Amino acid sequence: MGHYRWLARRTMLAFALPMAFVVAPPPGPDPLISGPAVSSSRASVEPGRSVVLTIDGFASPYVTISICGNEARRGSTDCNMAGSEGVEIPGGDGPLVLEMPVAAPPADCPCVIRVVGSDTSEVAITPLVVTGHPVRPLVDPAVIGELFDVSIRAREAPQGLVKAVRSALGGPTSYEVTLTVKNRSTTPLKQVKASGSAGRRAADDSLVTLDFADPELLGVGQTWQQTIVAVVPAPLFGSVEWRVAVSGAGPTVNSTSTTRHRPILLIVMILVVVFNVFLLILRWVVRRRIVRQAKRSSADPVGAVIDATSSDEAPILDSHESLKRSLVGSTSTT
């Protein structure tokens, strides 16, 4: 019984450890906004005059610069493509600085300077007042398809010894969850909202709620990114599906990703417990067989002695019978 109690105590301790030392996750860092950018040396200019532009953040080797009306909300349709300039982005870490003549756009203002990369996935704009050009209300294009590129990525967060052991036993585990939202439309997007959750299955969001900040305003071509720390409660074993929905402009865009967690120490502990149980059962079977044999011997001691004696005298009787047959054979011959 002492061995059983020792095993029970160790097993209870092992399953209690993952539940200990549960702490709230630290708040996530502030969101980062990245992407190509352009700025102008002058806020207003007359047609035919020039401005000095500073262009930075483009991964494309070439860009096209044009003057656009209607905030370029309908793309190149609002831009003076005949007066546009194609420029090569030089290597190095510094921004590109150049002088650009201003030509009147085909659409009415509000006007902007629009810079587009070679594959049109990179776009940057900056406002510009074109003196003497008419101003009209903005005309938005018809919304076709999704306006965001959304991705979510989760990985186990770096943690200390105690938290690592707790996680390896199937206890609460911290994850770094990164949400990335890119404006792929031709207009700034306002009141952008993000909400996320995690669950064990596609229809389950009960594990944890992801407290992302709302992007709110996302400029043309800009990418918004935030990484938060989320703690998935115990017991944690197998797959976790991470989900996010971004809304506020056009159709809601959803994104998912999946992580898998294998609590190695918990698996090893279960194997040790199973092995100990197997040894206990084997020990019980052997002891039971020994006890049964002992009881059988004590119930019939005379029969046991006779059986033992008979087995010891059997070779002697066989030798006497052989001698007797040989003597009888010799007498008959005489």
N, C-alpha and C positions, 0 to 999 in steps of 0.2 A: 504493500500500500504506500510505503514511503516513496517508491519510484514513481507511482502514479501521481502523487501530490506534487513532487518535484516537476514532473512533466507539465501538469496543469498550470502551475505557477509560472513556468517559463513561457508557456503558450499565451497566457493572459497578458504577461508583460510585453511580449512581442507585438500583440495586436493593440495594446494601449499606447505604445510609443508613438505610432504615427499620428495619434490624435493630440499629442502634447505640443506645447510651444507654438500654438497657432497665433500668428500675428497678422495685423492688417497690412496690406501691401502699401508701399510708399506711393505718393501721388506721381502720376506720369509727368514727363517733361512737357514744356510748352510746345505746341505744334510748330513745324518748320514749313515755310513756303519757299519753294525753289522754282527754277525754270528760267528761260531766257528773258532778257530785259533790254529795253532801249530807253534812252533819255535824250532830250533835246536841250540845246543851249538857249533856246528862245521859246517863250510860251505862245507868242503870236508873231506872224510874219506876213508880208504881202506876197502875192504870187510873183514868181520870178526872182525873189531873193533866196538866200541860202541859210541853212541852219547847220550847226555842228552836232552830229549824233554820236552817242557813246553806246556801243552794242556789246553785250556780254552774256555769257551763259549758253551759247549755242554749241551743240555738239556737231552740227552739220558743217561741212567744209565750205558751203556756199549759202548766201542768203539773198533774198530779193527785197528791196526797199521801195515802198510806194506811198503816195499821199492819197488818203481815202476820206470820203464823206460817210455820213450815216454811221459813224464809229466802226465802219467796216463790218457791220453786222451781217451783211449778205456776202461776205467774202470779197473776192477780187472784182465782183460786179460793181461794188461801190468805189473802186480804186482807179486811179489814173495809171493804167498799166503801160501806156505808151511812154510816160515820163518816168517809169520805174528804173531802178538801177540794180544790176546783179553784182555782188561783191564777194570776193573770196575771203574767208576767215583765216587769218594767219595763225600759225602755230604759236604755242606759248600760253601762259596763264593770264596775261593782261587783256583788257578789253580792246575792242576795235574802235578807233576814233576817226571819223571822216566827215567831209562837208557834203551836204545834199541840197541841191536846188529844189525849191518848192513850186510845184505846178498845181493849178486848180483841179480838184477832183470832179468826176462826172456827177456825183451825188451831192446833195446839200449837206452842210455841216449840221451837227457837230463833227469835226474832222479829227483825224488821227494820222500818225505816221505808223505804218504797218511793216513789220519785218518778218519774213517767212523763211524757214529753212528749206533745203532742197527737197525733202520728202513731205513737206507741209504739216508734219506732226509737231514742229516747233514754231510757235507764233508769239510775237511780242508787239505791243502797241503802246504809244504814248500820245496823250492829247495835244492838239495843236489848233490854235485859232488862225484861220486863214482870213486875213483882213479883206473885207469887201465881198466875201463869198456868202451867198444866202444861207440862212439857217431855217431848218424845218424840223417838225417832230420826227423822232426816230421810227424807223420801219423795221420791225423784227421779221426774220425769215420764218417760214413754217417749220415747226419742230418735227424733225424726222429722225427717228432712232434715238440712241442714248447719247447724252451730253457729257458723261463722265467715263473715264477709265478708272476702275476701282479694283484694288487688290488688298487682301488681308493675309498676313503671314505671322505664324506663331512659332516660338521655340522656347525650350526650357531656359529660364533665367539663371545666370550664375548665382550660386548660393554657398553658404558656409557648410562646415562638416555636419552640424546637427541637422540642418535643413536637408542636406543631401542624403543623410541616413534616413530621415523621415520620409523623403520622397521615394527612396529605394525600397521602403517597407510598404508602399502604397498609400502613404499619408498625403496631406495637402502639398501641392506642388505649385511653384511660381512659374509663370510664363511671361515672356516679353511678346506682346502682340502689337504688330505694326500695321497701321492703316494708311494706305496711299490713295489719294484722290487727285485726278488730273482733269482740268477743264479742256475738253477737246472741241468745244464749240467756238464760234466766232464772236461771242459776246461775253462780257463778264457775267458770272452767275452769282446771284444773291440769295440769301436765306437758305444756304445749303445745310442740310441736317444729316447727321450720321448716327446710327444706332446699331449695336452689336450684342451678340450673346454667344454662349457655347453650350453644347449638350453632347450626350453620348450617341444620339441618333439624329436623323434629319428633322424629325418633328419634335425634338426635345431641346428646350433652351433653359433648363432648370439648373444647370451647373453653376453658371456665373454670368453676370451682366457686364458688358464691356462699356466703361464710362469714358467714351471718347468725347472730346470737345467738338462743337459744331464748326465746320469750316466757315460758315456764314458767307463771306465774300471771296470769290475765287476769280481772279483775273484771267484774261485770255492767255492760254498756253501755260498757266501756272499749275504747279503741283503742290498739293498740301499733304503733309505727312506728320503722323504722331505715333509715338510708341508708349504704351502703357504697360503696367505690370498687373496681371490678373492671377489670383490664387484659385486653383481648382481644388475643391474639397475632397476629403477622403470618403470612401475608398476609390483610388484612382488606378484603373487597370484597363488596358486596351485603348480604343480610339476615342478621340475628342474632336468634334466638328466645330470649327469656329466660323461664325457667320456675321455679315455686316450688310446693312442696307443704307444707301445714300439717296436722299430725295431733296426736293425743293426746286428743281428745274428739270422739266421734261420727265420722262418715265423714271421710276425708281430703279436704281441699279443695285443688284445683289452680287455678293462675292462670298465664296467659302474656301476653307482650307482645312486639312485634317492632320492631326498629330497622333502618334502612338506612344504609349508609355508602358514600359515593362518594369515592374518593381522587382529587381533582381534579388535583393535580400529577402523579400517576402517569399519569392519562389523557392529559394534555397531553404528558408526556414520551414516551409510546408513539406519539402522533400525530407528534411531531417525529422520532422514530426511523423511523417508516414513511415520512415525507416524505423524509428523508435517503436511505433505501434506494431510494426511487423515483428521486431525482435521480442516484444512483450508477448505477442500471440504465440510465437515459436517457443518461447520459454515456458509458457503455460501448457502447451501441448506436450512438451517433453516431460515436464514435471508430472502431468496427469498420467502419462504412460508409466512412469516410474512408480507412482503411487499405486496404480492398478496391479502392477506386477508384484509389488510388496504385499498388497492385500491378498492376492491369490496364493502366495507362498505361505503366509501366516494362516490361512484358512485350511490347508491340507499339508501339514509338515511331514507326515509319514509317507504319503505318496511322493512327495518331493525327494525324501531320502531314498525310497525304493527305486525311484527313477534314476537317481544319481548312482546308486549301487549297481543296478542292472547295467547301466551304461559302462561302469568300471569293470564288471566281471565278464562282460560279453566276450572279450578276446580270450580269457582263460578257458571258458566252456568250449569255445571253438577248437582250441588246441587239444583238449581231452577227447573230443569226438574224433578228431583226426588220428590220434594215437590208438584209440580203440579199433577203428577200422583197419588200421595197418596190422595190428596183432591178429585180428580175426582172419585176415587174408593170408598171413604167414602160416597159421595152424591148418588151414584148409589145404594148402600146398603140401605140407608134410604128410 
